[in-house]
Amino acid sequence: MKKFLVAALFSLLAATGFAAVDVNKASEADLDSIKGIGPSTTSKILEQRKAAPFKSWGDLIERVPGIGDKRAAKLSQEGLTVNGEAFKATNAPADTKPKQ
């Protein structure tokens, strides 16, 4: 029983150790703590956020150069959120040329 309680306690602590960082509320240090975001990207995010908060992941991707779907997915896995939401890949079809 004692082992079970210790294991449960460690599990709870591990779960709280992975805290989400919301792009609209994060400080410079919070953003830099996300694996995959360096000082350059942090400054771009903060600059764009001054103009207006990010409405969605699509808004973030559109306004911050260097962040696309693939990078957004990785950043989301590292704990970055937009308005508390994790990135959800769009399943939009690729740009296709009409058949002739």
C-alpha positions as CSV (number, residue, x, y, z in Angstrom):
1,M,0.0,0.0,0.0
2,K,2.8,2.3,0.9
3,K,4.5,1.7,-2.6
4,F,1.2,2.5,-4.3
5,L,0.8,5.8,-2.4
6,V,4.4,6.8,-3.3
7,A,3.9,5.9,-6.9
8,A,0.7,7.9,-7.0
9,L,2.4,10.9,-5.5
10,F,5.2,10.8,-8.1
11,S,2.7,10.5,-10.9
12,L,0.8,13.5,-9.6
13,L,4.0,15.6,-9.4
14,A,5.1,14.5,-12.9
15,A,1.7,15.6,-14.3
16,T,1.9,19.0,-12.7
17,G,5.5,19.4,-13.9
18,F,4.3,19.7,-17.5
19,A,2.5,23.0,-17.4
20,A,1.1,24.5,-20.6
21,V,2.4,27.9,-21.7
22,D,-0.2,30.1,-23.3
23,V,1.2,32.3,-26.0
24,N,-1.0,35.2,-25.1
25,K,-0.1,35.2,-21.4
26,A,3.5,33.9,-21.4
27,S,6.5,36.0,-20.4
28,E,9.7,36.1,-22.4
29,A,11.2,33.5,-20.0
30,D,8.1,31.3,-20.3
31,L,8.3,31.3,-24.1
32,D,12.1,30.7,-24.1
33,S,11.5,27.7,-21.8
34,I,9.6,25.9,-24.6
35,K,11.9,23.6,-26.5
36,G,12.0,24.8,-30.1
37,I,11.5,28.5,-29.3
38,G,14.6,30.7,-29.1
39,P,15.2,34.4,-28.5
40,S,14.5,35.3,-32.1
41,T,11.1,33.5,-32.2
42,T,10.2,34.8,-28.8
43,S,10.8,38.4,-29.9
44,K,8.6,37.9,-33.0
45,I,5.8,36.4,-30.9
46,L,6.0,39.2,-28.4
47,E,6.1,41.9,-31.1
48,Q,3.0,40.5,-32.8
49,R,1.2,40.0,-29.5
50,K,1.6,43.7,-28.8
51,A,-0.5,44.5,-31.8
52,A,-3.3,42.1,-30.7
53,P,-3.6,38.7,-28.9
54,F,-3.5,35.6,-31.0
55,K,-7.0,34.3,-31.8
56,S,-6.0,30.8,-32.8
57,W,-3.2,28.7,-34.0
58,G,-4.0,29.8,-37.5
59,D,-3.6,33.4,-36.5
60,L,-0.2,32.6,-34.8
61,I,1.0,30.8,-37.9
62,E,-0.1,33.6,-40.2
63,R,1.5,36.4,-38.1
64,V,4.7,34.9,-36.9
65,P,7.3,34.1,-39.6
66,G,9.0,30.7,-39.3
67,I,6.0,29.0,-37.7
68,G,4.1,26.6,-39.9
69,D,1.9,23.6,-39.3
70,K,4.8,21.3,-38.7
71,R,6.6,23.5,-36.2
72,A,3.3,24.4,-34.5
73,A,2.6,20.8,-33.9
74,K,6.1,20.3,-32.3
75,L,5.7,23.5,-30.2
76,S,2.3,22.3,-29.0
77,Q,3.8,18.9,-28.0
78,E,6.3,20.9,-25.9
79,G,3.5,22.6,-24.1
80,L,2.7,25.8,-26.1
81,T,-1.0,26.6,-26.4
82,V,-3.1,29.4,-27.9
83,N,-6.0,30.4,-25.7
84,G,-5.5,27.2,-23.8
85,E,-5.9,25.1,-27.0
86,A,-3.3,22.6,-28.3
87,F,-2.5,22.6,-32.0
88,K,-4.8,20.5,-34.2
89,A,-3.4,19.8,-37.6
90,T,-5.7,20.9,-40.4
91,N,-6.6,18.2,-42.9
92,A,-7.1,20.7,-45.7
93,P,-6.3,19.2,-49.1
94,A,-3.1,20.3,-50.6
95,D,-3.3,22.9,-53.3
96,T,-4.0,20.9,-56.4
97,K,-4.0,22.0,-60.0
98,P,-7.3,21.4,-61.9
99,K,-7.2,18.5,-64.4
100,Q,-7.1,19.5,-68.0
